[in-house]
Amino acid sequence: MQKTPTRRVSSVITSGSSPSLTWSGTRYTGKPMRTVRVLIVDDTAGVRRSLRTLLPLAGELKALKVEIAGEAADGHEAVRLAGELRPDLVLMDLNMPGMDGYGAMQAIKSLYPDTKILVLSVHSTQEARQKAAQAGADGFIEKGSPVSEIIHNIKSLTGCAPSVIDEERIHK
């Protein structure tokens, strides 16, 4: 019997204790999926809920296992949870009550310099991008961007993709 794929969708195959393998079309890629632990920081509960649901699903389609390590509604909570949970990446909003995203980024980067920070904000002006870069952002993406673009940025920043985000993307 011949296998004929009807669509090009990647899925996950696991067996016992062996690593997850990605399946693409009719062949195994043989690469174990890397798990990236993400801390979501946004003052809007609906945004956190959407990201908590969509990121793991979209990640698996892109051969990346996204584990939501935790969620924070403000900068103070983000700094505390970054220390407790030690995520690989923090997905950070900029405007929040109390300590904003800029202050939280500075604190997280000074305490945990290896933690990557990807800003997800409606404020995409040149000034906001520059201020975010100065505060320690490793990447910047606008709210409303497709989830696949967020996943691409997460993969690039955490070394799970062959290309690295160039400096121009953050200073766009």
Helices and strands as residue ranges (DSSP letters): E 11-13, E 21-24, E 27-32, E 34-41, H 45-61, E 64-72, H 75-85, E 89-92, H 101-111, E 116-121, H 126-135, E 139-142, H 147-157, H 167-171
